[in-house]
């Protein structure tokens, strides 16, 4: 989230599927608190696969430009 992953555990971030079928990220614990401090309100996620290969990318959407650090 713009600061590397220092202080965040991978288990605090999960990719979930919305009812629409679109993937998104749900945060927990320190990851959720850090995102709130950075003004991050959502994530855009893209996942693709072909045969034995797959790729995913997530982009954080910041609605509040001023951070509360």
CNS distance restraints for C-alpha pairs under 8 A (distance, minus, plus):
assign (resid   1 and name CA) (resid   5 and name CA) 7.30 0.50 0.50
assign (resid   1 and name CA) (resid  35 and name CA) 7.07 0.50 0.50
assign (resid   1 and name CA) (resid  60 and name CA) 7.09 0.50 0.50
assign (resid   5 and name CA) (resid   9 and name CA) 7.62 0.50 0.50
assign (resid   7 and name CA) (resid  30 and name CA) 7.39 0.50 0.50
assign (resid   8 and name CA) (resid  12 and name CA) 7.02 0.50 0.50
assign (resid   8 and name CA) (resid  30 and name CA) 6.09 0.50 0.50
assign (resid   8 and name CA) (resid  31 and name CA) 5.69 0.50 0.50
assign (resid   9 and name CA) (resid  13 and name CA) 7.54 0.50 0.50
assign (resid   9 and name CA) (resid  30 and name CA) 7.99 0.50 0.50
assign (resid   9 and name CA) (resid  31 and name CA) 7.61 0.50 0.50
assign (resid  12 and name CA) (resid  27 and name CA) 5.68 0.50 0.50
assign (resid  12 and name CA) (resid  28 and name CA) 4.71 0.50 0.50
assign (resid  12 and name CA) (resid  29 and name CA) 6.08 0.50 0.50
assign (resid  12 and name CA) (resid  30 and name CA) 7.25 0.50 0.50
assign (resid  12 and name CA) (resid  31 and name CA) 5.98 0.50 0.50
assign (resid  12 and name CA) (resid  32 and name CA) 7.82 0.50 0.50
assign (resid  13 and name CA) (resid  25 and name CA) 6.78 0.50 0.50
assign (resid  13 and name CA) (resid  26 and name CA) 6.00 0.50 0.50
assign (resid  13 and name CA) (resid  27 and name CA) 4.74 0.50 0.50
assign (resid  13 and name CA) (resid  28 and name CA) 6.38 0.50 0.50
assign (resid  13 and name CA) (resid  31 and name CA) 6.95 0.50 0.50
assign (resid  14 and name CA) (resid  25 and name CA) 5.58 0.50 0.50
assign (resid  14 and name CA) (resid  26 and name CA) 5.34 0.50 0.50
assign (resid  14 and name CA) (resid  27 and name CA) 6.50 0.50 0.50
assign (resid  15 and name CA) (resid  23 and name CA) 6.49 0.50 0.50
assign (resid  15 and name CA) (resid  24 and name CA) 5.59 0.50 0.50
assign (resid  15 and name CA) (resid  25 and name CA) 4.53 0.50 0.50
assign (resid  15 and name CA) (resid  26 and name CA) 6.30 0.50 0.50
assign (resid  16 and name CA) (resid  23 and name CA) 5.60 0.50 0.50
assign (resid  16 and name CA) (resid  24 and name CA) 5.51 0.50 0.50
assign (resid  16 and name CA) (resid  25 and name CA) 6.04 0.50 0.50
assign (resid  16 and name CA) (resid  26 and name CA) 6.79 0.50 0.50
assign (resid  17 and name CA) (resid  21 and name CA) 5.54 0.50 0.50
assign (resid  17 and name CA) (resid  22 and name CA) 5.62 0.50 0.50
assign (resid  17 and name CA) (resid  23 and name CA) 4.40 0.50 0.50
assign (resid  17 and name CA) (resid  24 and name CA) 6.22 0.50 0.50
assign (resid  18 and name CA) (resid  22 and name CA) 5.36 0.50 0.50
assign (resid  18 and name CA) (resid  23 and name CA) 6.07 0.50 0.50
assign (resid  18 and name CA) (resid  24 and name CA) 6.99 0.50 0.50
assign (resid  23 and name CA) (resid  44 and name CA) 7.89 0.50 0.50
assign (resid  23 and name CA) (resid  45 and name CA) 5.84 0.50 0.50
assign (resid  23 and name CA) (resid  46 and name CA) 7.14 0.50 0.50
assign (resid  23 and name CA) (resid  47 and name CA) 7.82 0.50 0.50
assign (resid  24 and name CA) (resid  42 and name CA) 7.92 0.50 0.50
assign (resid  24 and name CA) (resid  43 and name CA) 5.98 0.50 0.50
assign (resid  24 and name CA) (resid  44 and name CA) 6.32 0.50 0.50
assign (resid  24 and name CA) (resid  45 and name CA) 5.57 0.50 0.50
assign (resid  25 and name CA) (resid  42 and name CA) 7.59 0.50 0.50
assign (resid  25 and name CA) (resid  43 and name CA) 5.97 0.50 0.50
assign (resid  25 and name CA) (resid  44 and name CA) 8.00 0.50 0.50
assign (resid  25 and name CA) (resid  45 and name CA) 7.44 0.50 0.50
assign (resid  25 and name CA) (resid  58 and name CA) 7.95 0.50 0.50
assign (resid  27 and name CA) (resid  31 and name CA) 5.76 0.50 0.50
assign (resid  27 and name CA) (resid  32 and name CA) 4.82 0.50 0.50
assign (resid  28 and name CA) (resid  32 and name CA) 4.91 0.50 0.50
assign (resid  28 and name CA) (resid  33 and name CA) 7.87 0.50 0.50
assign (resid  29 and name CA) (resid  33 and name CA) 6.46 0.50 0.50
assign (resid  30 and name CA) (resid  34 and name CA) 6.02 0.50 0.50
assign (resid  31 and name CA) (resid  35 and name CA) 6.16 0.50 0.50
assign (resid  32 and name CA) (resid  36 and name CA) 6.26 0.50 0.50
assign (resid  33 and name CA) (resid  37 and name CA) 6.29 0.50 0.50
assign (resid  34 and name CA) (resid  38 and name CA) 6.26 0.50 0.50
assign (resid  35 and name CA) (resid  39 and name CA) 6.17 0.50 0.50
assign (resid  35 and name CA) (resid  40 and name CA) 5.02 0.50 0.50
assign (resid  35 and name CA) (resid  41 and name CA) 7.50 0.50 0.50
assign (resid  36 and name CA) (resid  40 and name CA) 5.80 0.50 0.50
assign (resid  36 and name CA) (resid  41 and name CA) 7.31 0.50 0.50
assign (resid  37 and name CA) (resid  67 and name CA) 6.03 0.50 0.50
assign (resid  37 and name CA) (resid  68 and name CA) 5.17 0.50 0.50
assign (resid  37 and name CA) (resid  69 and name CA) 6.48 0.50 0.50
assign (resid  38 and name CA) (resid  62 and name CA) 7.39 0.50 0.50
assign (resid  38 and name CA) (resid  64 and name CA) 7.64 0.50 0.50
assign (resid  38 and name CA) (resid  66 and name CA) 7.69 0.50 0.50
assign (resid  38 and name CA) (resid  67 and name CA) 4.92 0.50 0.50
assign (resid  38 and name CA) (resid  68 and name CA) 6.59 0.50 0.50
assign (resid  38 and name CA) (resid  69 and name CA) 7.65 0.50 0.50
assign (resid  39 and name CA) (resid  62 and name CA) 5.38 0.50 0.50
assign (resid  39 and name CA) (resid  63 and name CA) 6.01 0.50 0.50
assign (resid  39 and name CA) (resid  64 and name CA) 4.76 0.50 0.50
assign (resid  39 and name CA) (resid  65 and name CA) 6.81 0.50 0.50
assign (resid  39 and name CA) (resid  66 and name CA) 7.34 0.50 0.50
assign (resid  39 and name CA) (resid  67 and name CA) 6.20 0.50 0.50
assign (resid  39 and name CA) (resid  68 and name CA) 7.91 0.50 0.50
assign (resid  40 and name CA) (resid  60 and name CA) 6.33 0.50 0.50
assign (resid  40 and name CA) (resid  61 and name CA) 5.55 0.50 0.50
assign (resid  40 and name CA) (resid  62 and name CA) 4.24 0.50 0.50
assign (resid  40 and name CA) (resid  63 and name CA) 6.31 0.50 0.50
assign (resid  40 and name CA) (resid  64 and name CA) 7.23 0.50 0.50
assign (resid  41 and name CA) (resid  60 and name CA) 7.75 0.50 0.50
assign (resid  41 and name CA) (resid  61 and name CA) 6.01 0.50 0.50
assign (resid  41 and name CA) (resid  62 and name CA) 5.96 0.50 0.50
assign (resid  41 and name CA) (resid  63 and name CA) 6.33 0.50 0.50
assign (resid  42 and name CA) (resid  60 and name CA) 6.12 0.50 0.50
assign (resid  42 and name CA) (resid  61 and name CA) 5.17 0.50 0.50
assign (resid  42 and name CA) (resid  62 and name CA) 7.36 0.50 0.50
assign (resid  43 and name CA) (resid  58 and name CA) 6.30 0.50 0.50
assign (resid  43 and name CA) (resid  59 and name CA) 5.45 0.50 0.50
assign (resid  43 and name CA) (resid  60 and name CA) 4.50 0.50 0.50
assign (resid  43 and name CA) (resid  61 and name CA) 5.50 0.50 0.50
assign (resid  44 and name CA) (resid  58 and name CA) 5.60 0.50 0.50
assign (resid  44 and name CA) (resid  59 and name CA) 5.18 0.50 0.50
assign (resid  44 and name CA) (resid  60 and name CA) 6.54 0.50 0.50
assign (resid  44 and name CA) (resid  61 and name CA) 7.18 0.50 0.50
assign (resid  45 and name CA) (resid  56 and name CA) 7.20 0.50 0.50
assign (resid  45 and name CA) (resid  57 and name CA) 5.73 0.50 0.50
assign (resid  45 and name CA) (resid  58 and name CA) 4.36 0.50 0.50
assign (resid  45 and name CA) (resid  59 and name CA) 6.47 0.50 0.50
assign (resid  46 and name CA) (resid  56 and name CA) 5.57 0.50 0.50
assign (resid  46 and name CA) (resid  57 and name CA) 5.42 0.50 0.50
assign (resid  46 and name CA) (resid  58 and name CA) 6.55 0.50 0.50
assign (resid  47 and name CA) (resid  54 and name CA) 7.42 0.50 0.50
assign (resid  47 and name CA) (resid  55 and name CA) 5.82 0.50 0.50
assign (resid  47 and name CA) (resid  56 and name CA) 4.33 0.50 0.50
assign (resid  47 and name CA) (resid  57 and name CA) 6.68 0.50 0.50
assign (resid  48 and name CA) (resid  54 and name CA) 5.63 0.50 0.50
assign (resid  48 and name CA) (resid  55 and name CA) 5.44 0.50 0.50
assign (resid  48 and name CA) (resid  56 and name CA) 6.43 0.50 0.50
assign (resid  49 and name CA) (resid  53 and name CA) 5.57 0.50 0.50
assign (resid  49 and name CA) (resid  54 and name CA) 4.02 0.50 0.50
assign (resid  49 and name CA) (resid  55 and name CA) 6.34 0.50 0.50
assign (resid  50 and name CA) (resid  54 and name CA) 6.29 0.50 0.50
